[in-house]
Amino acid sequence: GHRGAPRGRAAADLPLGRGPPRPEAHRRGPQIALGQAQPHREQPPAPQSHCREAVMWWTHHLVEEKRGHFRLQGITVPLLPEGPKKPCGRGEGSDEEHVCSYINEKNSCDWCHSTQAEHDAGAEGTTPPDALQKTTGPDDGNPHGWDRLRRCDQDQLPRCQLCEGVGGKVWSDKNEDIDLPPCEIVANASDVDPKTVAPPLYPKAFTVKRKDGKQGGYSDTLIGWKTDPFCFGFFPQNDSIPPLCYRSEDSLVKYYDIEKEATRIDYTIHNEGVFSIFPNITSTILMVQDTMWIQNHLWVVDQCICANPSGNHCETPPCKSYVHHWDTFKTAQYLGREKIAVEWIQNHGTGKSGKMMELDHFILWSHHVWTDPVSRRLVRAWKPFNGLQNYDPEAWVDSVADDSVFEAPPKKCKKGGAPIRINCDDEGHYHPKKSEGIEHLEALFMIAAQKGPEGLQDFVDVLYKSHPAAADTTIII
């Protein structure tokens, strides 16, 4: 979420971002008119919202070379006032409510990723507004031209129907690069007994793990903005404008505890593209409070990436992003019941090979969620530029048995831990200017590109000379 703005960022940078202009100009008339009628509306909320949006474009849509170019030009920028985000509105009618809704849309990450305490207290901007009050979606203009099977947003026209926006296993920005699941309409919302419908809520604490201990209790395709050539480190974001990374993963276990603001997933990552001939990679993604630690075993060497999911682009006040609320989808619109093939669970495949289940379909903005009326569990979730998530309904336990799974910072991320530590200080906390072992990462990719999997042992031999802790390194297949 973008809940503040740094000093030294120019609103004038906004039009220079990649992608088409967002269709907002036609909506600014009511804002201007209301601003003239109610002068207090020109106080902090409105200008701050535009500055936050500009910061997002500056941080995520301009390459560093371009940002450096603008800095050299001596661009001067207005400063935001110190202190927390100002509330919007005085309860003065529907026009005011419309403008405040527009302003708070700039902070859409906060709808789901503010703290649970802020959300429970009703803090402004921490609950999704009613998308059905809008008709101008998709908000980012759907730059990749995805059809209504791959993407259907709640705020667009025509309104989304059953078996639309279902998504699937996807591997590129091309509309056709997706394995769509078969979907059949069972009943519209008005024809379903509401007592049989399970609400799309997560338990406040849970563990998802197959009872036989095998992979696949939870599986996903992660989608996020491309930040490196090989898509090893990327995060879901709040639009689809830049080029995206796609990675399908099986998990051994997923943990979540909202009281601790913590989640952890232990993955096996199936390499695709140029690395498809290499052994799988294991990865643990841990998030506690506002920090994320990505611990990868890159075939023969351990790596830790310390990360601030908010982008660390605001300092006064700081921007923060947390794990999703347990009741993120509480206000989702119920569309009805479908028969749909669920990917991966219970040893099934994707597309036509998925497990056919009769599920209830909900929509919240660009999120689609499915629950099982039998187990009353959340089974499937899809957001076209964030990912696909599937849960085996038989793998849920509503607790976390061992709190040590959330130990943070992890030992691998501290000094003396993993040979490759990116953006980590000696104590394992996020620090954007502290990294070590980058030369090992570069050498690994160079040997892998030149020699393929056969070169991995050569890398271990070189690494051992400079980092004795790697002497017991083995290749994970």
C-alpha positions in Angstrom: 0.0 0.0 0.0 1.1 3.6 -0.6 0.1 5.3 2.6 2.5 8.2 2.5 5.0 9.7 0.1 8.7 10.3 0.3 10.4 13.6 -0.1 12.0 14.2 -3.5 9.4 12.6 -5.7 7.7 14.6 -8.5 4.1 14.3 -9.4 5.3 15.5 -12.8 7.0 12.1 -13.3 3.6 10.3 -13.4 2.9 10.5 -17.2 6.3 9.1 -18.0 5.5 5.6 -16.6 5.1 2.6 -18.9 1.7 1.5 -20.1 -1.4 3.4 -21.3 -2.8 6.3 -19.5 -5.4 5.3 -17.0 -9.0 6.3 -17.9 -9.5 8.8 -15.1 -9.7 12.3 -16.7 -13.4 12.0 -17.3 -13.9 11.4 -13.6 -12.2 14.5 -12.4 -15.1 17.0 -13.1 -17.1 16.1 -9.9 -13.9 16.3 -7.9 -13.2 19.9 -9.1 -16.8 21.0 -8.7 -16.9 19.6 -5.1 -13.5 21.1 -4.3 -14.9 24.5 -5.3 -18.1 24.0 -3.2 -16.2 22.6 -0.2 -12.8 24.2 0.1 -11.7 21.8 2.8 -11.6 19.1 0.2 -8.5 20.6 -1.2 -6.8 20.0 2.1 -4.4 17.0 2.5 -6.4 13.9 1.4 -6.8 14.7 -2.3 -3.3 16.0 -3.1 -1.8 13.3 -1.0 -3.6 10.6 -2.9 -2.3 11.9 -6.2 1.2 12.1 -4.8 1.0 8.5 -3.5 0.0 7.4 -7.0 2.9 9.3 -8.5 5.3 7.6 -6.1 4.0 4.3 -7.2 4.7 5.1 -10.8 8.1 6.6 -10.0 9.2 3.6 -8.0 7.8 0.8 -10.1 7.4 2.1 -13.7 10.6 4.0 -14.2 14.0 2.4 -14.6 16.8 3.7 -12.4 18.5 5.3 -15.4 15.4 7.4 -16.1 15.0 8.4 -12.5 18.7 9.5 -12.5 18.1 11.6 -15.6 15.3 13.5 -13.9 17.3 14.0 -10.7 20.1 15.6 -12.7 17.5 18.1 -14.2 17.0 19.4 -10.6 13.2 18.7 -10.6 11.7 20.3 -7.5 8.7 18.7 -5.8 6.1 19.7 -3.2 6.5 18.1 0.3 3.7 16.3 2.0 2.9 17.3 5.6 4.4 15.2 8.4 2.1 12.8 10.3 -0.3 10.1 9.5 -2.7 10.0 6.6 -5.5 12.5 7.0 -9.1 11.3 7.0 -11.4 12.1 4.1 -14.8 13.6 4.4 -17.1 15.2 6.9 -20.3 13.2 6.1 -21.6 15.9 3.8 -23.4 13.9 1.2 -23.1 11.5 -1.7 -20.8 13.8 -3.8 -18.3 13.9 -1.0 -18.5 10.2 -0.5 -17.8 9.7 -4.3 -14.7 11.8 -4.1 -13.4 10.1 -1.0 -13.9 6.7 -2.6 -11.8 7.9 -5.6 -9.1 9.2 -3.2 -8.9 5.9 -1.2 -8.6 3.8 -4.3 -5.1 5.1 -4.6 -4.3 3.1 -1.4 -5.9 -0.2 -2.6 -3.1 -2.3 -1.1 -4.3 -1.1 2.4 -7.7 -2.7 1.8 -6.3 -6.1 2.4 -2.7 -5.5 3.7 -3.1 -3.0 6.5 -2.8 -4.5 10.0 -5.8 -6.5 11.2 -6.1 -4.1 14.2 -6.5 -1.1 11.9 -9.0 -3.0 9.8 -11.0 -4.2 12.9 -11.1 -0.6 14.2 -12.6 0.6 11.0 -9.6 2.8 10.0 -10.3 4.6 6.8 -9.1 2.9 3.7 -8.6 -0.6 5.3 -11.7 -2.2 3.8 -12.5 -2.5 0.1 -15.2 0.0 -1.1 -18.2 -1.2 -3.1 -16.9 -1.9 -6.6 -20.5 -2.1 -7.9 -20.7 1.7 -7.5 -18.2 1.9 -10.4 -18.4 1.1 -14.1 -15.0 2.2 -15.3 -12.9 -0.9 -14.7 -10.5 -2.6 -15.1 -8.7 0.2 -13.3 -5.4 -0.3 -15.1 -6.9 -0.5 -18.5 -6.2 -4.3 -18.9 -3.0 -3.5 -20.9 -2.4 -7.1 -22.0 -5.8 -7.4 -23.5 -6.9 -10.5 -21.5 -10.3 -11.8 -22.3 -13.2 -12.2 -19.7 -12.2 -15.8 -18.9 -8.8 -14.7 -17.7 -9.8 -11.4 -16.3 -13.2 -10.0 -15.3 -13.2 -7.2 -12.7 -16.2 -6.4 -10.4 -16.2 -2.7 -11.4 -16.4 -3.2 -15.2 -19.3 -3.5 -17.6 -20.9 -5.8 -18.5 -20.9 -7.1 -15.0 -19.0 -10.4 -14.4 -21.1 -13.6 -14.5 -20.6 -17.2 -13.4 -17.7 -18.9 -15.2 -16.0 -15.6 -16.0 -12.7 -14.4 -14.6 -11.9 -18.0 -13.6 -8.2 -17.8 -14.5 -6.0 -20.9 -14.3 -2.4 -22.0 -14.5 -0.7 -19.3 -16.6 2.8 -18.8 -17.8 3.1 -15.5 -19.8 1.4 -12.2 -20.5 -0.1 -13.5 -23.7 -3.8 -14.1 -23.4 -3.7 -17.6 -24.8 -0.9 -18.8 -22.4 -3.2 -20.2 -19.8 -4.6 -23.6 -19.0 -8.2 -22.7 -18.4 -10.3 -25.1 -16.2 -13.6 -26.4 -17.5 -16.5 -24.5 -15.9 -20.2 -25.2 -15.9 -22.9 -23.1 -14.3 -25.0 -24.9 -11.7 -27.2 -22.1 -10.3 -27.3 -18.3 -10.0 -27.0 -16.7 -6.6 -30.7 -16.2 -6.3 -31.4 -19.9 -6.8 -29.0 -21.2 -4.1 -30.0 -21.7 -0.5 -27.7 -19.2 1.4 -27.5 -21.6 4.3 -25.5 -24.0 2.1 -23.0 -21.3 1.1 -19.7 -21.1 3.0 -18.4 -17.6 3.4 -15.0 -16.9 1.8 -13.2 -16.4 5.1 -9.8 -17.7 6.3 -9.4 -19.1 9.8 -7.6 -16.7 12.0 -4.8 -19.3 12.3 -4.2 -22.3 10.1 -1.9 -24.9 8.8 -2.4 -26.4 5.3 -0.5 -29.7 4.9 -1.5 -33.0 3.3 -2.1 -35.7 5.9 0.3 -38.0 4.1 3.1 -35.4 4.3 3.4 -35.1 0.5 3.5 -31.9 -1.5 0.3 -30.2 -2.7 -1.9 -29.4 0.2 -1.4 -25.8 -1.0 -0.3 -24.9 -4.5 -0.1 -21.7 -6.5 1.0 -19.8 -9.5 2.7 -16.6 -8.3 2.4 -13.5 -10.5 4.1 -10.2 -10.0 6.1 -7.4 -11.6 9.3 -8.5 -13.2 12.3 -7.2 -11.3 15.1 -9.5 -12.5 15.8 -11.4 -15.8 15.2 -14.8 -14.2 12.1 -14.0 -12.0 13.8 -15.4 -8.9 12.6 -12.5 -6.7 9.2 -10.8 -7.4 6.1 -9.7 -5.6 2.4 -9.4 -6.5 1.5 -5.7 -7.0 -1.7 -3.8 -7.5 -1.8 -3.6 -11.3 -0.8 -5.5 -14.5 0.9 -2.7 -16.4 4.6 -3.8 -16.4 5.9 -7.1 -17.8 5.0 -9.9 -15.3 6.7 -13.0 -13.9 4.9 -16.3 -13.5 6.0 -19.2 -11.3 4.0 -22.3 -10.4 4.8 -23.9 -7.1 3.8 -26.8 -4.9 4.0 -26.3 -1.2 4.8 -28.8 1.6 3.1 -26.6 4.1 1.5 -23.2 4.6 1.1 -21.5 7.9 -0.9 -18.3 8.9 -1.6 -16.6 12.2 -3.2 -13.1 12.0 -2.6 -12.4 15.7 1.1 -12.6 14.9 0.7 -10.9 11.5 2.6 -13.8 10.1 2.6 -16.3 7.3 5.0 -18.9 6.0 5.0 -21.2 2.9 7.6 -23.9 2.2 7.7 -24.4 -1.6 9.2 -26.6 -4.2 9.6 -24.5 -7.3 9.4 -26.1 -10.7 11.8 -24.4 -13.0 10.5 -23.3 -16.4 12.0 -21.6 -19.5 15.8 -21.5 -19.8 16.1 -23.3 -16.4 13.7 -26.1 -17.1 16.5 -28.6 -17.4 17.8 -27.8 -14.0 16.9 -29.5 -10.6 14.0 -28.0 -8.7 14.6 -25.1 -6.3 13.3 -25.2 -2.7 12.1 -21.9 -1.2 10.7 -20.7 2.1 8.8 -17.4 2.1 8.3 -16.0 5.6 6.5 -12.7 6.4 6.2 -11.3 9.9 4.8 -7.9 10.5 6.0 -5.7 7.6 9.1 -7.6 6.5 9.5 -10.6 4.2 12.3 -13.1 4.0 12.7 -15.3 0.9 15.0 -18.2 1.6 16.0 -20.1 -1.5 18.2 -23.2 -2.1 19.5 -22.4 -5.6 20.5 -25.9 -6.6 23.8 -25.9 -4.7 23.8 -22.7 -2.6 21.6 -21.0 0.0 20.3 -17.5 -0.6 18.3 -15.1 1.5 16.5 -12.0 0.2 15.3 -9.6 2.9 12.5 -7.5 1.5 10.0 -4.8 2.3 6.9 -5.7 0.3 5.7 -2.1 0.4 8.7 -1.0 -1.7 10.2 1.1 1.1 9.4 4.3 -0.9 7.9 6.2 2.0 9.7 7.2 5.2 7.8 9.9 6.9 5.4 8.4 7.7 6.6 5.0 6.6 4.7 2.8 4.2 4.0 -0.6 5.5 2.4 -3.7 4.0 1.3 -6.7 6.1 -0.2 -10.2 5.6 -3.7 -10.3 4.3 -6.6 -9.9 6.7 -8.3 -13.2 7.7 -11.6 -11.6 6.6 -10.3 -10.0 3.4 -13.2 -11.3 1.3 -16.0 -10.7 3.9 -17.7 -8.2 1.6 -17.2 -10.2 -1.7 -20.2 -10.4 -4.0 -21.7 -13.9 -4.4 -22.2 -14.9 -8.0 -23.6 -18.4 -7.6 -22.5 -22.1 -7.9 -20.3 -23.7 -10.5 -18.7 -27.0 -11.4 -15.1 -26.1 -12.0 -11.9 -28.1 -12.3 -9.5 -27.2 -9.4 -5.8 -27.4 -10.2 -3.3 -29.7 -8.5 -5.1 -30.8 -5.4 -5.3 -34.5 -4.5 -2.8 -35.5 -7.2 -4.7 -33.8 -10.1 -3.3 -31.7 -12.9 -4.5 -28.4 -14.4 -7.1 -27.5 -17.0 -9.2 -30.5 -18.0 -7.0 -32.6 -15.7 -8.1 -30.7 -12.6 -10.4 -32.1 -9.9 -14.0 -31.3 -10.7 -15.8 -29.8 -7.8 -19.1 -28.0 -7.2 -18.1 -24.7 -5.6 -19.5 -21.3 -4.8 -18.0 -18.3 -6.7 -17.4 -14.9 -5.2 -15.9 -11.7 -6.6 -14.2 -8.7 -5.0 -12.8 -6.2 -7.4 -10.3 -8.2 -9.4 -10.2 -11.1 -6.9 -12.2 -14.3 -7.5 -12.7 -16.8 -4.7 -14.4 -20.2 -4.5 -15.6 -22.1 -1.4 -16.7 -25.7 -1.0 -20.3 -26.1 0.4 -19.4 -29.6 1.7 -16.2 -29.0 3.7 -17.1 -25.2 4.0 -13.4 -24.4 3.2 -11.9 -21.9 0.9 -10.6 -23.9 -2.0 -9.6 -21.7 -4.9 -8.6 -18.0 -5.4 -7.5 -16.1 -8.5 -6.3 -12.6 -9.2 -5.1 -12.1 -12.8 -1.9 -10.2 -11.9 -1.3 -11.7 -8.4 -1.8 -15.4 -8.9 -3.7 -18.6 -8.6 -4.1 -20.3 -5.1 -5.5 -23.7 -4.5 -6.1 -25.4 -1.1 -6.9 -29.1 -0.6 -10.1 -29.0 1.5 -8.9 -32.1 3.4 -5.5 -30.5 4.4 -6.7 -27.6 6.7 -6.1 -27.5 10.4 -7.3 -24.4 12.3 -4.1 -23.8 14.3 -0.3 -23.6 14.1 1.3 -26.2 16.4 4.7 -24.7 16.7 5.2 -20.9 16.8 8.9 -21.3 16.0 8.0 -21.6 12.3 7.6 -17.8 12.4 11.1 -17.2 13.9 12.3 -13.9 12.5 14.7 -12.9 11.3 15.7 -16.4 10.1 19.2 -17.6 10.9 20.0 -18.0 7.2 19.4 -14.3 6.7 21.9 -13.2 9.4 25.6 -12.7 9.1 27.2 -16.2 8.8 24.1 -17.7 7.4 23.4 -18.1 3.7 26.5 -17.3 1.5 24.2 -15.0 -0.6 22.3 -12.4 1.4 20.5 -9.6 -0.5 19.3 -6.5 1.2 20.0 -7.9 4.7 22.0 -6.3 7.5 24.1 -8.4 9.9 21.1 -9.1 12.1 19.0 -10.2 9.2 16.8 -7.1 8.9 15.9 -5.4 5.7 18.5 -2.9 4.5 18.4 -1.7 0.9 22.1 -1.0 0.7 23.6 -4.1 2.4 24.2 -7.3 0.5 26.9 -9.9 0.4 27.7 -12.9 -1.9 26.4 -11.2 -5.1 29.5 -12.5 -6.8 28.5 -16.1 -6.0 25.1 -15.5 -7.5 26.6 -14.1 -10.7 29.1 -17.0 -10.9 26.3 -19.5 -10.4 24.3 -18.1 -13.3 27.4 -17.9 -15.5 28.4 -21.5 -14.9 24.8 -22.6 -15.3 24.4 -20.8 -18.6 27.7 -22.1 -20.0 27.7 -25.7 -18.8 24.1 -26.5 -17.8 23.3 -28.7 -14.8 26.7 -30.4 -15.2 28.4 -27.2 -14.2 26.8 -27.0 -10.7 29.5 -29.1 -9.0 32.1 -26.9 -10.5 30.4 -24.0 -8.8 30.4 -25.8 -5.4 34.1 -26.4 -5.7 34.7 -22.7 -6.3 32.3 -21.7 -3.5 34.0 -24.0 -1.0 37.3 -22.1 -1.4 35.7 -18.8 -0.4 32.9 -19.9 1.9 33.8 -23.1 4.0 30.2 -23.3 5.3 29.2 -24.5 1.8 31.4 -27.7 2.1 28.4 -29.9 2.8 26.3 -28.5 -0.1 24.3 -31.1 -2.0 22.3 -30.7 -5.1 18.5 -31.0 -4.5 16.6 -32.7 -7.3 
